[in-house]
């Protein structure tokens, strides 16, 4: 079901009169679907379409897609430690952009 939704979204997005030149997807799976659809349309990534995903999933590494790593493992570890310590401290864990061939 997810692949169908990603493909349908990519089709709507990339078959418009004013095609985008860049997409910031709300997840790596969505970015992957857009990438695959763009490839099928013979669009060059990143020359015709730059793509950025989020989450830093292994599929992004394999396809060479740029991603925003929200460092969710570190967020989870820090949250666990704060709960164990019964702390209400705020901790900043900055995201990082991992640039690959898609931008």
Residue frames as a rotation matrix with the C-alpha (Angstrom) as fourth column:
UNK 1
0.568 0.823 0.000 0.00
0.823 -0.568 0.000 0.00
0.000 0.000 -1.000 0.00
UNK 2
0.412 -0.474 -0.778 2.81
0.230 -0.772 0.592 2.43
-0.882 -0.423 -0.209 0.88
UNK 3
-0.654 -0.710 0.262 4.56
0.410 -0.041 0.911 2.04
-0.636 0.703 0.318 -2.48
UNK 4
-0.155 0.692 0.705 1.32
0.963 -0.053 0.263 2.74
0.219 0.720 -0.658 -4.31
UNK 5
0.772 0.440 -0.458 0.80
0.573 -0.794 0.202 5.92
-0.275 -0.418 -0.866 -2.28
UNK 6
0.021 -0.857 -0.515 4.39
0.141 -0.508 0.850 7.08
-0.990 -0.091 0.110 -2.87
UNK 7
-0.706 -0.270 0.655 4.09
0.641 0.151 0.753 6.38
-0.302 0.951 0.067 -6.59
UNK 8
0.252 0.886 0.390 0.75
0.945 -0.312 0.099 8.18
0.210 0.343 -0.916 -6.82
UNK 9
0.698 -0.046 -0.715 2.17
0.348 -0.851 0.394 11.18
-0.626 -0.524 -0.578 -4.96
UNK 10
-0.378 -0.917 -0.126 5.26
0.215 -0.219 0.952 11.28
-0.900 0.333 0.280 -7.16
UNK 11
-0.467 0.281 0.838 3.12
0.884 0.164 0.438 11.02
-0.014 0.946 -0.325 -10.29
UNK 12
0.654 0.755 -0.040 0.96
0.756 -0.653 0.039 13.96
0.004 -0.056 -0.998 -9.18
UNK 13
0.525 -0.516 -0.678 3.98
0.163 -0.720 0.674 16.02
-0.836 -0.464 -0.294 -8.23
UNK 14
-0.453 -0.891 -0.035 6.12
0.071 -0.076 0.995 15.34
-0.889 0.448 0.098 -11.28
UNK 15
-0.524 0.330 0.785 3.39
0.851 0.232 0.471 15.51
-0.026 0.915 -0.402 -13.93
UNK 16
0.422 0.629 -0.653 2.40
0.585 -0.740 -0.334 19.09
-0.693 -0.241 -0.680 -13.24
UNK 17
0.862 -0.050 0.505 2.86
0.407 -0.526 -0.746 21.97
0.303 0.849 -0.433 -15.66
UNK 18
0.451 -0.711 0.539 5.41
-0.662 -0.672 -0.332 23.62
0.598 -0.207 -0.774 -13.38
UNK 19
0.629 -0.258 -0.733 7.52
0.410 0.911 0.032 20.65
0.660 -0.321 0.679 -12.30
UNK 20
0.930 -0.363 0.057 9.52
-0.230 -0.455 0.860 21.22
-0.287 -0.813 -0.507 -9.13
UNK 21
0.421 -0.868 -0.262 13.30
-0.426 0.066 -0.902 21.32
0.801 0.492 -0.342 -9.35
UNK 22
-0.776 -0.630 0.024 13.70
-0.302 0.339 -0.891 20.06
0.554 -0.699 -0.453 -5.79
UNK 23
0.428 0.879 -0.210 11.71
-0.202 0.319 0.926 17.98
0.881 -0.354 0.314 -3.30
UNK 24
-0.727 -0.481 0.491 12.11
-0.598 0.090 -0.797 17.79
0.339 -0.872 -0.352 0.47
UNK 25
-0.070 0.717 -0.693 10.24
-0.109 0.685 0.720 14.60
0.991 0.127 0.030 1.32
UNK 26
0.348 0.307 0.886 8.75
-0.868 -0.253 0.428 13.86
0.355 -0.918 0.178 4.73
UNK 27
0.545 -0.249 0.801 10.64
-0.407 0.756 0.512 10.57
-0.733 -0.605 0.311 4.94
UNK 28
-0.512 -0.847 -0.141 13.19
-0.596 0.233 0.769 8.40
-0.618 0.478 -0.624 3.21
UNK 29
-0.449 0.414 0.792 10.57
0.552 0.826 -0.118 6.01
-0.703 0.384 -0.599 1.87
UNK 30
0.684 0.704 -0.194 8.76
0.326 -0.532 -0.782 8.89
-0.653 0.471 -0.593 0.21
UNK 31
0.259 -0.686 -0.680 12.04
-0.719 -0.607 0.339 10.24
-0.645 0.401 -0.650 -1.18
UNK 32
-0.690 -0.508 0.517 12.81
-0.120 0.784 0.609 6.79
-0.714 0.358 -0.601 -2.56
UNK 33
0.055 0.814 0.579 9.42
0.716 0.372 -0.590 6.59
-0.696 0.447 -0.562 -4.27
UNK 34
0.787 0.178 -0.591 9.94
-0.160 -0.866 -0.474 10.01
-0.596 0.468 -0.653 -5.84
UNK 35
-0.188 -0.953 -0.237 13.44
-0.687 -0.044 0.726 9.00
-0.702 0.299 -0.646 -6.94
UNK 36
-0.605 -0.021 0.796 12.20
0.316 0.911 0.264 5.80
-0.731 0.412 -0.544 -8.57
UNK 37
0.480 0.845 0.234 9.37
0.629 -0.146 -0.763 7.58
-0.611 0.514 -0.602 -10.35
UNK 38
0.595 -0.341 -0.727 11.73
-0.491 -0.871 0.007 10.34
-0.636 0.353 -0.686 -11.54
UNK 39
-0.538 -0.814 0.218 14.11
-0.368 0.460 0.808 7.70
-0.758 0.354 -0.547 -12.92
UNK 40
-0.269 0.546 0.793 11.20
0.685 0.687 -0.241 6.14
-0.677 0.478 -0.560 -14.80
UNK 41
0.814 0.556 -0.169 10.45
0.327 -0.679 -0.657 9.56
-0.480 0.480 -0.734 -16.34
UNK 42
0.326 -0.809 0.489 14.10
0.887 0.082 -0.455 9.77
0.328 0.582 0.744 -17.45
UNK 43
0.883 -0.081 0.462 14.70
-0.208 -0.951 0.231 12.73
0.420 -0.300 -0.856 -15.11
UNK 44
-0.012 -0.961 -0.277 18.27
0.380 0.251 -0.890 13.17
0.925 -0.116 0.362 -13.97
UNK 45
0.975 0.209 -0.072 18.77
0.129 -0.276 0.952 13.39
0.179 -0.938 -0.297 -10.21
UNK 46
-0.104 0.488 -0.867 20.00
0.699 -0.585 -0.413 15.97
-0.708 -0.648 -0.280 -9.17
UNK 47
-0.923 -0.371 0.102 20.28
0.335 -0.646 0.685 17.86
-0.189 0.667 0.721 -12.48
UNK 48
-0.531 0.805 0.265 16.53
0.090 -0.257 0.962 17.85
0.842 0.535 0.064 -13.21
UNK 49
0.598 0.775 0.204 15.28
-0.242 -0.067 0.968 17.13
0.764 -0.628 0.147 -9.70
UNK 50
-0.645 -0.736 0.204 17.11
-0.387 0.085 -0.918 17.38
0.658 -0.672 -0.340 -6.37
UNK 51
0.463 0.802 -0.377 15.70
-0.068 0.456 0.887 15.12
0.884 -0.385 0.266 -3.65
UNK 52
-0.703 -0.572 0.422 16.16
-0.486 -0.046 -0.873 15.23
0.518 -0.819 -0.246 0.13
UNK 53
0.188 0.730 -0.657 14.62
0.215 0.623 0.753 12.73
0.959 -0.282 -0.040 2.53
UNK 54
0.062 -0.143 0.988 14.55
-0.912 -0.411 -0.002 12.42
0.406 -0.900 -0.156 6.31
UNK 55
0.863 0.303 0.404 15.54
-0.493 0.679 0.544 9.67
-0.110 -0.669 0.735 8.77
UNK 56
-0.094 -0.976 -0.196 18.84
-0.995 0.097 -0.004 8.43
0.023 0.195 -0.981 7.24
UNK 57
0.655 0.389 0.647 17.54
-0.391 0.908 -0.150 4.95
-0.646 -0.155 0.747 6.42
UNK 58
-0.206 -0.818 0.537 19.81
0.111 0.525 0.844 2.41
-0.972 0.233 -0.018 4.65
UNK 59
0.372 0.402 0.836 17.88
0.849 0.217 -0.482 2.80
-0.376 0.889 -0.261 1.38
UNK 60
0.972 -0.030 -0.232 19.09
-0.087 -0.967 -0.238 6.40
-0.218 0.251 -0.943 1.17
UNK 61
0.100 -0.993 0.063 22.69
-0.462 0.010 0.887 5.24
-0.881 -0.118 -0.458 1.37
UNK 62
-0.208 -0.159 0.965 22.14
0.522 0.817 0.247 2.70
-0.827 0.555 -0.087 -1.40
UNK 63
0.507 0.504 0.699 20.48
0.859 -0.229 -0.458 5.19
-0.071 0.833 -0.548 -3.73
UNK 64
-0.562 -0.815 0.144 22.79
0.816 -0.574 -0.063 8.08
0.134 0.082 0.988 -2.85
UNK 65
0.272 0.758 0.593 19.97
0.510 -0.636 0.580 10.32
0.816 0.145 -0.559 -1.62
UNK 66
-0.742 -0.442 0.503 20.66
-0.104 -0.666 -0.739 13.27
0.662 -0.601 0.448 0.64
UNK 67
0.187 0.812 -0.553 18.85
0.584 0.361 0.727 13.01
0.790 -0.459 -0.407 3.97
UNK 68
-0.039 -0.112 0.993 18.25
-0.700 -0.706 -0.107 14.86
0.713 -0.699 -0.051 7.21
UNK 69
-0.269 -0.144 -0.952 19.33
0.460 0.849 -0.259 12.72
0.846 -0.508 -0.163 10.15
UNK 70
0.391 0.524 0.757 17.27
-0.436 -0.619 0.654 13.65
0.811 -0.585 -0.014 13.20
UNK 71
-0.638 -0.769 -0.036 19.46
-0.393 0.365 -0.844 11.32
0.663 -0.524 -0.535 15.29
UNK 72
0.337 0.931 0.144 16.47
-0.661 0.125 0.740 9.44
0.671 -0.344 0.657 16.64
UNK 73
0.333 -0.297 -0.895 18.64
0.520 0.850 -0.089 6.80
0.787 -0.436 0.437 18.35
UNK 74
-0.749 -0.662 -0.039 20.38
0.430 -0.440 -0.788 9.51
0.504 -0.607 0.614 20.38
UNK 75
-0.410 0.694 0.593 17.04
-0.666 -0.671 0.325 11.17
0.623 -0.262 0.737 21.11
UNK 76
0.572 0.656 -0.493 15.67
-0.205 0.696 0.688 7.87
0.794 -0.292 0.533 22.43
UNK 77
-0.027 -0.683 -0.730 18.76
0.730 0.485 -0.481 7.18
0.682 -0.546 0.486 24.52
UNK 78
-0.864 -0.312 0.395 18.70
0.035 -0.820 -0.571 10.67
0.503 -0.479 0.719 26.00
UNK 79
-0.022 0.942 0.334 14.97
-0.706 -0.251 0.662 10.44
0.708 -0.221 0.671 26.74
UNK 80
0.531 0.160 -0.832 15.52
0.276 0.896 0.348 7.11
0.801 -0.415 0.432 28.49
UNK 81
-0.459 -0.799 -0.389 18.34
0.694 -0.050 -0.718 8.56
0.554 -0.599 0.578 30.61
UNK 82
-0.730 0.237 0.642 16.22
-0.397 -0.910 -0.115 11.57
0.557 -0.339 0.758 31.58
UNK 83
0.394 0.913 -0.108 13.35
-0.481 0.305 0.822 9.31
0.783 -0.272 0.559 32.66
UNK 84
0.304 -0.362 -0.881 15.69
0.629 0.771 -0.100 7.10
0.716 -0.524 0.462 34.72
UNK 85
-0.732 -0.668 -0.134 17.15
0.571 -0.495 -0.655 10.20
0.371 -0.556 0.744 36.37
UNK 86
0.192 0.910 -0.367 13.66
0.973 -0.226 -0.052 11.68
-0.130 -0.347 -0.929 36.86
UNK 87
-0.658 -0.553 -0.511 14.99
0.436 -0.833 0.340 14.81
-0.614 0.001 0.789 35.21
UNK 88
0.577 0.811 0.095 13.01
0.606 -0.348 -0.716 17.55
-0.548 0.470 -0.692 33.50
UNK 89
-0.225 -0.767 -0.600 16.14
-0.060 -0.604 0.795 19.00
-0.972 0.215 0.090 31.89
UNK 90
0.910 0.386 -0.153 16.02
-0.149 -0.039 -0.988 19.92
-0.387 0.922 0.022 28.24
UNK 91
-0.089 -0.946 0.312 18.72
0.153 0.296 0.943 18.47
-0.984 0.132 0.118 26.05
UNK 92
0.543 0.213 -0.812 19.53
-0.692 -0.435 -0.576 19.63
-0.476 0.875 -0.088 22.55
UNK 93
-0.139 -0.538 0.832 20.43
0.332 0.766 0.551 17.01
-0.933 0.353 0.072 19.99
UNK 94
-0.051 0.117 -0.992 21.02
-0.676 -0.735 -0.052 18.82
-0.735 0.668 0.117 16.71
UNK 95
0.819 0.327 0.471 20.04
0.156 0.663 -0.732 17.25
-0.552 0.673 0.492 13.42
UNK 96
-0.315 -0.896 -0.314 22.57
-0.244 -0.243 0.939 16.87
-0.917 0.372 -0.142 10.64
UNK 97
0.743 0.470 -0.477 22.26
-0.557 0.037 -0.830 16.91
-0.372 0.882 0.289 6.89
UNK 98
-0.096 -0.734 0.672 24.02
0.100 0.665 0.740 14.04
-0.990 0.138 0.010 5.16
UNK 99
0.355 0.190 -0.915 24.76
-0.775 -0.489 -0.402 15.16
-0.524 0.851 -0.026 1.62
UNK 100
-0.162 -0.342 0.926 24.90
0.330 0.865 0.377 12.54
-0.930 0.366 -0.027 -1.08
UNK 101
-0.854 -0.367 0.368 24.52
0.429 -0.098 0.898 12.55
-0.293 0.925 0.241 -4.88
UNK 102
-0.137 0.910 0.391 20.86
0.987 0.091 0.135 13.67
0.087 0.404 -0.910 -5.02
UNK 103
0.799 0.400 -0.449 21.52
0.456 -0.890 0.020 17.34
-0.392 -0.220 -0.893 -4.28
